[in-house]
């Protein structure tokens, strides 16, 4: 199965089992699911969570409980501006500067509460939280197919704000762990590309998997995989494109 077939199988399984939660349908997005709050609580029990002061998190609904937990714990949270479409491409949520910690990390509210900053202002990131459509127990991840999560990581890696050892964590439903005992797809091998960021921790409402992932992580932006048009659409990339590369 290719990545899109795996996505479709997971989205269908979440919908047909009744565990998908708002926003509906679960298709074509990082899907929300019953038990997302329990998965977030389990994630807060990990050592990498306790050690983190700065968290870069995805903006999707199933990770909202974890973003709120981070702010309650006094951690600074960074979320990307949608599609990296602005030069100041990250929202900074500093709990000491927020009037409403519960509302601020929701994607519909973040622009009204956060300070918008460029990647150089982010500083060192201690933990990356990613949303996933499908994952495996050894850390392979499939997103919704647009590649922005991997690009956000790649930009931070280019600037030295995340490293080879910065932990990456995702929270998912057991149906999304496709090679797990309750996975939506049986006997499947998830394709892993060079630009894919593997997960160190896969956390579900029922368990925490330390993946000991065998997959390498990208050391920066894979410029050869990006069209000039796509680079031009994202100022953060256009400003850092290798010399001689056209963005026309």
Phi and psi restraints in degrees (value plus and minus 20) as a CYANA .aco file:
   2 UNK   PHI    -105.1   -65.1
   2 UNK   PSI     157.4   197.4
   3 UNK   PHI     -81.2   -41.2
   3 UNK   PSI     -61.6   -21.6
   4 UNK   PHI     -86.3   -46.3
   4 UNK   PSI     -57.6   -17.6
   5 UNK   PHI     -84.1   -44.1
   5 UNK   PSI     -57.6   -17.6
   6 UNK   PHI     -87.2   -47.2
   6 UNK   PSI     -63.0   -23.0
   7 UNK   PHI     -75.3   -35.3
   7 UNK   PSI     -71.0   -31.0
   8 UNK   PHI     -80.2   -40.2
   8 UNK   PSI     -59.9   -19.9
   9 UNK   PHI     -84.6   -44.6
   9 UNK   PSI     -60.4   -20.4
  10 UNK   PHI     -89.3   -49.3
  10 UNK   PSI     -67.1   -27.1
  11 UNK   PHI     -78.4   -38.4
  11 UNK   PSI     -64.2   -24.2
  12 UNK   PHI     -82.4   -42.4
  12 UNK   PSI     -62.7   -22.7
  13 UNK   PHI     -84.6   -44.6
  13 UNK   PSI     -60.3   -20.3
  14 UNK   PHI     -84.3   -44.3
  14 UNK   PSI     -61.1   -21.1
  15 UNK   PHI     -90.1   -50.1
  15 UNK   PSI     -66.6   -26.6
  16 UNK   PHI     -89.9   -49.9
  16 UNK   PSI     -48.9    -8.9
  17 UNK   PHI    -100.4   -60.4
  17 UNK   PSI     -34.3     5.7
  18 UNK   PHI      63.4   103.4
  18 UNK   PSI     -11.3    28.7
  19 UNK   PHI    -112.5   -72.5
  19 UNK   PSI     -29.6    10.4
  20 UNK   PHI     -86.2   -46.2
  20 UNK   PSI     123.1   163.1
  21 UNK   PHI    -146.3  -106.3
  21 UNK   PSI     145.0   185.0
  22 UNK   PHI     -69.9   -29.9
  22 UNK   PSI     118.9   158.9
  23 UNK   PHI    -102.8   -62.8
  23 UNK   PSI     126.1   166.1
  24 UNK   PHI    -126.3   -86.3
  24 UNK   PSI     134.5   174.5
  25 UNK   PHI     -94.1   -54.1
  25 UNK   PSI     148.1   188.1
  26 UNK   PHI     -90.4   -50.4
  26 UNK   PSI     -34.2     5.8
  27 UNK   PHI     -88.5   -48.5
  27 UNK   PSI     129.8   169.8
  28 UNK   PHI      43.1    83.1
  28 UNK   PSI       8.2    48.2
  29 UNK   PHI    -174.0  -134.0
  29 UNK   PSI     150.9   190.9
  30 UNK   PHI     -93.7   -53.7
  30 UNK   PSI      92.2   132.2
  31 UNK   PHI     -98.4   -58.4
  31 UNK   PSI     119.2   159.2
  32 UNK   PHI    -104.0   -64.0
  32 UNK   PSI     137.2   177.2
  33 UNK   PHI    -174.8  -134.8
  33 UNK   PSI     136.6   176.6
  34 UNK   PHI     -82.3   -42.3
  34 UNK   PSI     108.9   148.9
  35 UNK   PHI      79.2   119.2
  35 UNK   PSI     -15.4    24.6
  36 UNK   PHI     -79.8   -39.8
  36 UNK   PSI     -55.8   -15.8
  37 UNK   PHI     -86.1   -46.1
  37 UNK   PSI     -58.5   -18.5
  38 UNK   PHI     -88.5   -48.5
  38 UNK   PSI     -58.5   -18.5
  39 UNK   PHI     -83.5   -43.5
  39 UNK   PSI     -61.2   -21.2
  40 UNK   PHI     -82.6   -42.6
  40 UNK   PSI     -63.6   -23.6
  41 UNK   PHI     -81.5   -41.5
  41 UNK   PSI     -60.0   -20.0
  42 UNK   PHI     -84.9   -44.9
  42 UNK   PSI     -58.3   -18.3
  43 UNK   PHI     -82.7   -42.7
  43 UNK   PSI     -54.7   -14.7
  44 UNK   PHI     -91.0   -51.0
  44 UNK   PSI     -28.2    11.8
  45 UNK   PHI    -112.0   -72.0
  45 UNK   PSI     -21.4    18.6
  46 UNK   PHI    -102.5   -62.5
  46 UNK   PSI     136.2   176.2
  47 UNK   PHI     -87.7   -47.7
  47 UNK   PSI     -55.3   -15.3
  48 UNK   PHI     -86.7   -46.7
  48 UNK   PSI     -50.4   -10.4
  49 UNK   PHI     -88.5   -48.5
  49 UNK   PSI     -67.6   -27.6
  50 UNK   PHI     -80.1   -40.1
  50 UNK   PSI     -54.3   -14.3
  51 UNK   PHI    -101.8   -61.8
  51 UNK   PSI     -33.4     6.6
  52 UNK   PHI    -106.2   -66.2
  52 UNK   PSI     112.5   152.5
  53 UNK   PHI    -124.5   -84.5
  53 UNK   PSI     -47.8    -7.8
  54 UNK   PHI    -146.1  -106.1
  54 UNK   PSI     107.2   147.2
  55 UNK   PHI    -143.2  -103.2
  55 UNK   PSI     108.0   148.0
  56 UNK   PHI    -117.7   -77.7
  56 UNK   PSI     101.4   141.4
  57 UNK   PHI    -147.5  -107.5
  57 UNK   PSI     129.4   169.4
  58 UNK   PHI     -92.4   -52.4
  58 UNK   PSI     141.4   181.4
  59 UNK   PHI    -113.5   -73.5
  59 UNK   PSI     -14.2    25.8
  60 UNK   PHI    -100.6   -60.6
  60 UNK   PSI     141.1   181.1
  61 UNK   PHI     -78.6   -38.6
  61 UNK   PSI     -63.8   -23.8
  62 UNK   PHI     -86.2   -46.2
  62 UNK   PSI     -39.1     0.9
  63 UNK   PHI    -117.8   -77.8
  63 UNK   PSI     -17.7    22.3
  64 UNK   PHI     -78.3   -38.3
  64 UNK   PSI     -63.5   -23.5
  65 UNK   PHI     -79.3   -39.3
  65 UNK   PSI     -52.5   -12.5
  66 UNK   PHI     -95.8   -55.8
  66 UNK   PSI     -56.7   -16.7
  67 UNK   PHI     -84.1   -44.1
  67 UNK   PSI     -62.2   -22.2
  68 UNK   PHI     -82.6   -42.6
  68 UNK   PSI     -61.8   -21.8
  69 UNK   PHI     -82.2   -42.2
  69 UNK   PSI     -57.9   -17.9
  70 UNK   PHI     -81.9   -41.9
  70 UNK   PSI     -66.4   -26.4
  71 UNK   PHI     -86.0   -46.0
  71 UNK   PSI     -60.5   -20.5
  72 UNK   PHI     -81.3   -41.3
  72 UNK   PSI     -51.9   -11.9
  73 UNK   PHI    -104.6   -64.6
  73 UNK   PSI     -16.2    23.8
  74 UNK   PHI      63.8   103.8
  74 UNK   PSI      -4.6    35.4
  75 UNK   PHI    -109.0   -69.0
  75 UNK   PSI     124.3   164.3
  76 UNK   PHI    -102.5   -62.5
  76 UNK   PSI     113.8   153.8
  77 UNK   PHI    -136.5   -96.5
  77 UNK   PSI     115.0   155.0
  78 UNK   PHI    -135.6   -95.6
  78 UNK   PSI     112.9   152.9
  79 UNK   PHI    -145.3  -105.3
  79 UNK   PSI     123.9   163.9
  80 UNK   PHI     -98.0   -58.0
  80 UNK   PSI     124.1   164.1
  81 UNK   PHI     -84.2   -44.2
  81 UNK   PSI     116.2   156.2
  82 UNK   PHI     -69.7   -29.7
  82 UNK   PSI     110.0   150.0
  83 UNK   PHI      40.0    80.0
  83 UNK   PSI      -1.4    38.6
  84 UNK   PHI      30.0    70.0
  84 UNK   PSI      17.5    57.5
  85 UNK   PHI    -102.8   -62.8
  85 UNK   PSI     -22.9    17.1
  86 UNK   PHI    -145.6  -105.6
  86 UNK   PSI     133.6   173.6
  87 UNK   PHI     -82.0   -42.0
  87 UNK   PSI     -62.6   -22.6
  88 UNK   PHI    -105.6   -65.6
  88 UNK   PSI      67.5   107.5
  89 UNK   PHI    -117.7   -77.7
  89 UNK   PSI      -9.5    30.5
  90 UNK   PHI    -148.9  -108.9
  90 UNK   PSI     121.7   161.7
  91 UNK   PHI    -113.2   -73.2
  91 UNK   PSI     108.0   148.0
  92 UNK   PHI    -122.8   -82.8
  92 UNK   PSI     101.6   141.6
  93 UNK   PHI    -132.3   -92.3
  93 UNK   PSI      83.0   123.0
  94 UNK   PHI    -118.8   -78.8
  94 UNK   PSI      95.5   135.5
  95 UNK   PHI     -78.5   -38.5
  95 UNK   PSI     -46.3    -6.3
  96 UNK   PHI     -93.7   -53.7
  96 UNK   PSI     -34.2     5.8
  97 UNK   PHI    -128.1   -88.1
  97 UNK   PSI     -16.5    23.5
  98 UNK   PHI    -122.9   -82.9
  98 UNK   PSI     119.4   159.4
  99 UNK   PHI    -107.2   -67.2
  99 UNK   PSI     -46.9    -6.9
 100 UNK   PHI    -157.9  -117.9
 100 UNK   PSI      71.4   111.4
 101 UNK   PHI     -84.3   -44.3
 101 UNK   PSI     -53.3   -13.3
 102 UNK   PHI     -89.9   -49.9
 102 UNK   PSI     -60.7   -20.7
 103 UNK   PHI    -101.8   -61.8
 103 UNK   PSI     -54.4   -14.4
 104 UNK   PHI     -76.9   -36.9
 104 UNK   PSI     -61.9   -21.9
 105 UNK   PHI    -104.2   -64.2
 105 UNK   PSI     -17.8    22.2
 106 UNK   PHI     -92.0   -52.0
 106 UNK   PSI     119.5   159.5
 107 UNK   PHI     -80.7   -40.7
 107 UNK   PSI     -48.9    -8.9
 108 UNK   PHI     -96.9   -56.9
 108 UNK   PSI     -33.5     6.5
 109 UNK   PHI    -134.2   -94.2
 109 UNK   PSI     -39.4     0.6
 110 UNK   PHI     -78.7   -38.7
 110 UNK   PSI     -57.1   -17.1
 111 UNK   PHI     -83.7   -43.7
 111 UNK   PSI     -46.0    -6.0
 112 UNK   PHI    -104.0   -64.0
 112 UNK   PSI     -34.8     5.2
 113 UNK   PHI    -135.4   -95.4
 113 UNK   PSI     -46.4    -6.4
 114 UNK   PHI    -110.9   -70.9
 114 UNK   PSI     142.0   182.0
 115 UNK   PHI    -114.0   -74.0
 115 UNK   PSI     111.1   151.1
 116 UNK   PHI    -112.0   -72.0
 116 UNK   PSI     107.5   147.5
 117 UNK   PHI    -155.3  -115.3
 117 UNK   PSI     138.9   178.9
 118 UNK   PHI    -100.4   -60.4
 118 UNK   PSI     145.8   185.8
 119 UNK   PHI     -82.1   -42.1
 119 UNK   PSI     -48.9    -8.9
 120 UNK   PHI     -85.1   -45.1
 120 UNK   PSI     -43.2    -3.2
 121 UNK   PHI    -104.8   -64.8
 121 UNK   PSI     -26.6    13.4
 122 UNK   PHI     -90.5   -50.5
 122 UNK   PSI     -60.4   -20.4
 123 UNK   PHI      58.9    98.9
 123 UNK   PSI    -197.5  -157.5
 124 UNK   PHI     -86.2   -46.2
 124 UNK   PSI     113.8   153.8
 125 UNK   PHI    -118.6   -78.6
 125 UNK   PSI     110.9   150.9
 126 UNK   PHI    -113.2   -73.2
 126 UNK   PSI     -43.6    -3.6
 127 UNK   PHI    -173.1  -133.1
 127 UNK   PSI     115.0   155.0
 128 UNK   PHI    -127.8   -87.8
 128 UNK   PSI     106.5   146.5
 129 UNK   PHI    -128.3   -88.3
 129 UNK   PSI     104.2   144.2
 130 UNK   PHI    -137.5   -97.5
 130 UNK   PSI     126.6   166.6
 131 UNK   PHI    -108.9   -68.9
 131 UNK   PSI     133.0   173.0
 132 UNK   PHI    -160.6  -120.6
 132 UNK   PSI     131.0   171.0
 133 UNK   PHI    -111.0   -71.0
 133 UNK   PSI     -64.3   -24.3
 134 UNK   PHI    -163.5  -123.5
 134 UNK   PSI     128.5   168.5
 135 UNK   PHI    -163.0  -123.0
 135 UNK   PSI     147.3   187.3
 136 UNK   PHI    -140.8  -100.8
 136 UNK   PSI     146.2   186.2
 137 UNK   PHI     -89.2   -49.2
 137 UNK   PSI     -34.5     5.5
 138 UNK   PHI    -123.2   -83.2
 138 UNK   PSI      -4.0    36.0
 139 UNK   PHI      76.3   116.3
 139 UNK   PSI     -20.3    19.7
 140 UNK   PHI     -87.0   -47.0
 140 UNK   PSI     120.9   160.9
 141 UNK   PHI    -151.6  -111.6
 141 UNK   PSI     122.8   162.8
 142 UNK   PHI    -141.5  -101.5
 142 UNK   PSI     105.2   145.2
 143 UNK   PHI    -112.0   -72.0
 143 UNK   PSI    -180.6  -140.6
 144 UNK   PHI    -103.7   -63.7
 144 UNK   PSI     -23.5    16.5
 145 UNK   PHI      91.1   131.1
 145 UNK   PSI     -21.3    18.7
 146 UNK   PHI    -116.2   -76.2
 146 UNK   PSI     -36.7     3.3
 147 UNK   PHI      63.4   103.4
 147 UNK   PSI     -14.8    25.2
 148 UNK   PHI     -91.4   -51.4
 148 UNK   PSI     -55.5   -15.5
 149 UNK   PHI     -80.1   -40.1
 149 UNK   PSI     -65.0   -25.0
 150 UNK   PHI     -86.2   -46.2
 150 UNK   PSI     -57.2   -17.2
 151 UNK   PHI     -85.6   -45.6
 151 UNK   PSI     -61.0   -21.0
 152 UNK   PHI     -79.9   -39.9
 152 UNK   PSI     -64.7   -24.7
 153 UNK   PHI     -81.6   -41.6
 153 UNK   PSI     -64.4   -24.4
 154 UNK   PHI     -81.9   -41.9
 154 UNK   PSI     -59.8   -19.8
 155 UNK   PHI     -82.6   -42.6
 155 UNK   PSI     -65.9   -25.9
 156 UNK   PHI     -83.0   -43.0
 156 UNK   PSI     -56.5   -16.5
 157 UNK   PHI     -88.7   -48.7
 157 UNK   PSI     -60.5   -20.5
 158 UNK   PHI     -75.8   -35.8
 158 UNK   PSI     -57.7   -17.7
 159 UNK   PHI    -109.3   -69.3
 159 UNK   PSI     -19.9    20.1
 160 UNK   PHI      55.1    95.1
 160 UNK   PSI       0.8    40.8
 161 UNK   PHI    -111.0   -71.0
 161 UNK   PSI     -38.1     1.9
 162 UNK   PHI    -147.1  -107.1
 162 UNK   PSI     137.6   177.6
 163 UNK   PHI    -150.9  -110.9
 163 UNK   PSI    -198.3  -158.3
 164 UNK   PHI     -78.1   -38.1
 164 UNK   PSI     -46.4    -6.4
 165 UNK   PHI    -123.9   -83.9
 165 UNK   PSI     -19.7    20.3
 166 UNK   PHI     -86.7   -46.7
 166 UNK   PSI     101.0   141.0
 167 UNK   PHI     -89.6   -49.6
 167 UNK   PSI     124.2   164.2
 168 UNK   PHI    -142.5  -102.5
 168 UNK   PSI     108.9   148.9
 169 UNK   PHI    -149.8  -109.8
 169 UNK   PSI     122.4   162.4
 170 UNK   PHI    -150.6  -110.6
 170 UNK   PSI     128.2   168.2
 171 UNK   PHI    -133.0   -93.0
 171 UNK   PSI     111.5   151.5
 172 UNK   PHI    -167.5  -127.5
 172 UNK   PSI     148.1   188.1
 173 UNK   PHI    -103.5   -63.5
 173 UNK   PSI     135.5   175.5
 174 UNK   PHI     -78.7   -38.7
 174 UNK   PSI     -51.2   -11.2
 175 UNK   PHI     -80.5   -40.5
 175 UNK   PSI     -46.6    -6.6
 176 UNK   PHI    -101.7   -61.7
 176 UNK   PSI     -34.9     5.1
 177 UNK   PHI    -104.7   -64.7
 177 UNK   PSI      68.9   108.9
 178 UNK   PHI     -87.7   -47.7
 178 UNK   PSI     -42.7    -2.7
 179 UNK   PHI    -122.2   -82.2
 179 UNK   PSI      -9.5    30.5
 180 UNK   PHI    -104.1   -64.1
 180 UNK   PSI     156.2   196.2
 181 UNK   PHI     -82.9   -42.9
 181 UNK   PSI     -45.7    -5.7
 182 UNK   PHI    -137.1   -97.1
 182 UNK   PSI       1.3    41.3
 183 UNK   PHI     -84.3   -44.3
 183 UNK   PSI     131.6   171.6
 184 UNK   PHI     -91.3   -51.3
 184 UNK   PSI     -40.6    -0.6
 185 UNK   PHI    -147.8  -107.8
 185 UNK   PSI     109.7   149.7
 186 UNK   PHI    -114.8   -74.8
 186 UNK   PSI     125.0   165.0
 187 UNK   PHI      32.4    72.4
 187 UNK   PSI      31.7    71.7
 188 UNK   PHI    -135.9   -95.9
 188 UNK   PSI     123.1   163.1
 189 UNK   PHI    -130.4   -90.4
 189 UNK   PSI      99.7   139.7
 190 UNK   PHI    -101.5   -61.5
 190 UNK   PSI     102.7   142.7
 191 UNK   PHI     -84.9   -44.9
 191 UNK   PSI     120.4   160.4
 192 UNK   PHI    -143.6  -103.6
 192 UNK   PSI     100.6   140.6
 193 UNK   PHI    -117.3   -77.3
 193 UNK   PSI     145.6   185.6
 194 UNK   PHI     -82.5   -42.5
 194 UNK   PSI     -50.0   -10.0
 195 UNK   PHI    -109.0   -69.0
 195 UNK   PSI     -23.0    17.0
 196 UNK   PHI     -94.1   -54.1
 196 UNK   PSI     117.4   157.4
 197 UNK   PHI    -117.1   -77.1
 197 UNK   PSI      97.2   137.2
 198 UNK   PHI     -97.6   -57.6
 198 UNK   PSI     138.4   178.4
 199 UNK   PHI    -115.6   -75.6
 199 UNK   PSI     115.6   155.6
 200 UNK   PHI    -107.4   -67.4
 200 UNK   PSI     -49.2    -9.2
 201 UNK   PHI    -153.0  -113.0
 201 UNK   PSI     110.7   150.7
 202 UNK   PHI    -136.6   -96.6
 202 UNK   PSI      96.1   136.1
 203 UNK   PHI    -137.9   -97.9
 203 UNK   PSI     105.9   145.9
 204 UNK   PHI    -136.4   -96.4
 204 UNK   PSI     153.9   193.9
 205 UNK   PHI     -80.9   -40.9
 205 UNK   PSI     -40.4    -0.4
 206 UNK   PHI    -123.7   -83.7
 206 UNK   PSI     -43.8    -3.8
 207 UNK   PHI    -179.4  -139.4
 207 UNK   PSI     144.0   184.0
 208 UNK   PHI    -139.9   -99.9
 208 UNK   PSI     103.3   143.3
 209 UNK   PHI    -126.9   -86.9
 209 UNK   PSI      97.6   137.6
 210 UNK   PHI    -107.0   -67.0
 210 UNK   PSI      89.9   129.9
 211 UNK   PHI     -95.3   -55.3
 211 UNK   PSI     -44.6    -4.6
 212 UNK   PHI      26.5    66.5
 212 UNK   PSI      27.9    67.9
 213 UNK   PHI     -75.9   -35.9
 213 UNK   PSI     115.7   155.7
 214 UNK   PHI    -105.5   -65.5
 214 UNK   PSI     -25.5    14.5
 215 UNK   PHI    -105.7   -65.7
 215 UNK   PSI     117.0   157.0
 216 UNK   PHI     -93.7   -53.7
 216 UNK   PSI     140.2   180.2
 217 UNK   PHI    -133.1   -93.1
 217 UNK   PSI     129.6   169.6
 218 UNK   PHI     -81.2   -41.2
 218 UNK   PSI     122.6   162.6
 219 UNK   PHI    -110.6   -70.6
 219 UNK   PSI     -21.7    18.3
 220 UNK   PHI     149.8   189.8
 220 UNK   PSI    -183.1  -143.1
 221 UNK   PHI     -94.7   -54.7
 221 UNK   PSI     111.7   151.7
 222 UNK   PHI    -105.9   -65.9
 222 UNK   PSI      64.8   104.8
 223 UNK   PHI     -81.0   -41.0
 223 UNK   PSI     -53.1   -13.1
 224 UNK   PHI     -86.8   -46.8
 224 UNK   PSI     -39.3     0.7
 225 UNK   PHI    -109.3   -69.3
 225 UNK   PSI     -23.2    16.8
 226 UNK   PHI    -130.6   -90.6
 226 UNK   PSI     112.3   152.3
 227 UNK   PHI     -93.2   -53.2
 227 UNK   PSI     133.9   173.9
 228 UNK   PHI     -75.0   -35.0
 228 UNK   PSI     -56.9   -16.9
 229 UNK   PHI     -83.2   -43.2
 229 UNK   PSI     -62.7   -22.7
 230 UNK   PHI     -87.6   -47.6
 230 UNK   PSI     -59.6   -19.6
 231 UNK   PHI     -80.2   -40.2
 231 UNK   PSI     -64.7   -24.7
 232 UNK   PHI     -83.8   -43.8
 232 UNK   PSI     -48.1    -8.1
 233 UNK   PHI     -93.8   -53.8
 233 UNK   PSI     -34.9     5.1
 234 UNK   PHI    -141.8  -101.8
 234 UNK   PSI      82.5   122.5
 235 UNK   PHI     -73.6   -33.6
 235 UNK   PSI     -55.2   -15.2
 236 UNK   PHI     -82.8   -42.8
 236 UNK   PSI     -50.1   -10.1
 237 UNK   PHI    -105.4   -65.4
 237 UNK   PSI     -62.7   -22.7
 238 UNK   PHI     -78.2   -38.2
 238 UNK   PSI     -56.7   -16.7
 239 UNK   PHI     -91.8   -51.8
 239 UNK   PSI     -37.3     2.7
 240 UNK   PHI    -138.0   -98.0
 240 UNK   PSI     -12.4    27.6
 241 UNK   PHI     -80.6   -40.6
 241 UNK   PSI     122.2   162.2
 242 UNK   PHI     -77.1   -37.1
 242 UNK   PSI     126.8   166.8
 243 UNK   PHI     -77.3   -37.3
 243 UNK   PSI     114.2   154.2
 244 UNK   PHI      71.9   111.9
 244 UNK   PSI     -30.6     9.4
 245 UNK   PHI    -105.6   -65.6
 245 UNK   PSI     104.9   144.9
 246 UNK   PHI    -100.2   -60.2
 246 UNK   PSI     121.1   161.1
 247 UNK   PHI    -132.8   -92.8
 247 UNK   PSI      -2.4    37.6
